[in-house]
Amino acid sequence: MNPKLSRPARRTALVVHVVASASWLGLTLGLLALGTTAAGTGTAVTVEASVRAMKLFADWLLLPVAVLTLLSGLVLSLGTAWGLARHRWVWTKFWLTLATTTATVFALRPGVNSAVTAVAAGGPLPDAGDVLMGPVVSLSAYVFMTVISVLKPWGLTRRGRRLRQRTPARRTLQGA
């Protein structure tokens, strides 16, 4: 059995997780606004300013916030009765967070970097998808993860059902 976090530690981890997750969502909204501006404007100066701002977000903010979200979520899941693999919604959030963090590194950042390189050399925006698809997909994933965090759908995993059968009646997680 995993050691459980004390109440102050759990609350601290929860605040860190919510702030990091909200930051990631906000950064993604900012990226979407900048990408929309870059893709929808006709002026080279605005396109370049937009993609350069996107590069700042992608290079300096997104990855630290993504990793903090992932780590704080792991601390919460492993340090509380929710567990990492006991409830389908927690398990789904873990894998989606891991996938979107990986996509940030291997898809979003390279797409933004190629857009900056092309525009800085005086060319047009090579592909609007490079600056729009990443934020759209990410935003969809983050909104979905927020919804399942609030609603907690789907019940227990197979492992969670097995653990519950072995454990005598415990307090419910509704108040946790």
C-alpha positions in Angstrom: 0.0 0.0 0.0 1.3 3.5 -0.9 1.9 5.9 1.9 -0.8 8.5 1.9 -0.1 12.3 2.0 -0.9 14.2 5.1 -3.8 16.7 4.8 -1.6 19.7 4.4 0.6 17.9 1.8 -2.4 16.8 -0.1 -3.9 20.3 -0.2 -0.6 21.7 -1.3 -0.2 19.2 -4.1 -3.8 19.8 -5.1 -3.2 23.6 -5.3 0.0 23.1 -7.3 -1.8 20.7 -9.7 -4.8 22.9 -10.3 -2.6 26.0 -10.8 -0.3 24.2 -13.2 -3.2 22.7 -15.1 -4.9 26.0 -15.4 -1.7 27.6 -16.5 -1.3 24.9 -19.2 -4.8 25.6 -20.4 -4.2 29.4 -20.4 -1.0 29.0 -22.3 -2.7 26.9 -24.9 -5.5 29.5 -25.2 -2.8 32.1 -25.8 -1.1 29.9 -28.4 -4.4 29.4 -30.1 -5.0 33.2 -30.2 -1.5 33.8 -31.5 -1.8 31.0 -34.1 -5.1 32.3 -35.3 -3.7 35.8 -35.6 -0.7 34.4 -37.6 -2.8 32.3 -39.9 -5.5 34.9 -40.4 -3.6 38.1 -40.9 -2.1 39.4 -44.1 0.7 41.5 -42.7 4.1 40.0 -42.4 5.0 42.0 -39.3 2.0 40.6 -37.4 2.6 37.1 -38.6 6.2 37.3 -37.5 5.4 38.8 -34.1 2.7 36.2 -33.5 4.9 33.2 -34.3 7.8 34.6 -32.3 5.5 35.0 -29.3 4.4 31.4 -29.8 8.0 30.3 -29.8 8.5 32.1 -26.4 5.5 30.3 -24.9 6.6 26.9 -26.4 10.2 27.2 -25.5 10.1 28.7 -22.0 6.6 28.0 -20.5 4.8 25.0 -21.9 7.2 22.2 -21.0 7.9 23.3 -17.4 4.1 23.7 -16.8 3.4 20.4 -18.5 5.9 18.5 -16.4 4.7 20.2 -13.2 1.1 19.2 -14.1 2.3 15.6 -14.7 4.4 15.3 -11.6 1.8 17.0 -9.3 -0.9 14.7 -10.7 1.3 11.7 -10.0 1.9 12.8 -6.4 -1.8 13.3 -5.9 -2.8 9.9 -7.4 -0.1 7.9 -5.7 -0.4 9.8 -2.4 -4.2 9.6 -2.0 -6.9 7.0 -2.0 -7.7 7.8 -5.6 -4.6 5.9 -6.8 -3.1 6.0 -10.3 -4.7 2.9 -11.7 -7.8 2.5 -9.5 -10.2 4.8 -11.3 -10.6 5.1 -15.0 -10.8 8.8 -15.0 -7.4 9.1 -13.2 -5.8 6.6 -15.5 -7.2 8.4 -18.5 -5.9 11.8 -17.3 -2.5 10.3 -16.7 -2.1 8.9 -20.2 -3.6 12.0 -21.8 -1.2 14.3 -19.8 1.7 12.1 -20.8 0.6 12.1 -24.5 0.0 15.9 -24.6 3.4 16.5 -22.9 5.1 14.3 -25.5 3.2 16.0 -28.3 4.3 19.4 -27.0 8.0 18.3 -27.3 7.8 16.4 -30.6 5.0 18.1 -32.6 4.0 21.5 -31.3 7.4 23.0 -30.6 9.0 21.8 -33.9 5.9 23.2 -35.8 6.2 26.5 -34.2 10.0 26.6 -34.7 9.7 25.8 -38.4 7.1 28.6 -38.7 9.4 31.1 -37.0 12.4 30.0 -39.2 10.3 30.5 -42.4 8.8 33.8 -41.4 12.1 35.2 -40.0 13.7 34.5 -43.4 11.1 36.7 -45.0 8.9 34.0 -46.3 5.2 33.4 -45.7 3.8 31.2 -43.0 4.5 27.7 -44.5 1.5 26.0 -43.1 -1.2 27.4 -40.9 -1.6 23.9 -39.4 1.8 24.2 -37.8 0.6 27.0 -35.6 -3.1 26.0 -35.3 -3.4 22.2 -34.9 -1.3 21.8 -31.8 -3.2 24.3 -29.8 -6.6 23.1 -31.0 -5.8 19.4 -30.1 -4.2 20.4 -26.8 -7.1 22.6 -25.8 -9.5 19.9 -26.6 -7.5 17.4 -24.5 -7.2 19.9 -21.5 -10.9 20.7 -21.6 -11.8 17.0 -21.7 -9.4 16.3 -18.7 -10.9 19.2 -16.8 -14.4 17.8 -17.4 -13.5 14.3 -16.2 -11.7 15.7 -13.2 -14.9 17.4 -12.1 -17.4 14.6 -13.1 -15.2 11.6 -12.2 -16.9 9.2 -14.7 -16.5 5.5 -15.5 -15.9 4.0 -12.1 -13.1 1.7 -11.1 -10.6 -0.1 -13.2 -10.2 -3.9 -12.9 -7.3 -3.3 -10.5 -9.5 -0.9 -8.5 -12.3 -3.4 -8.2 -9.8 -6.1 -7.1 -8.4 -3.8 -4.4 -11.8 -2.7 -3.2 -12.9 -6.4 -2.8 -9.8 -7.1 -0.7 -10.2 -4.1 1.6 -12.9 -3.9 4.2 -15.4 -1.0 4.1 -13.6 2.3 3.8 -14.8 5.9 3.9 -16.0 7.0 0.5 -13.9 9.2 -1.8 -16.8 11.6 -2.4 -15.6 13.9 0.4 -11.9 13.6 -0.4 
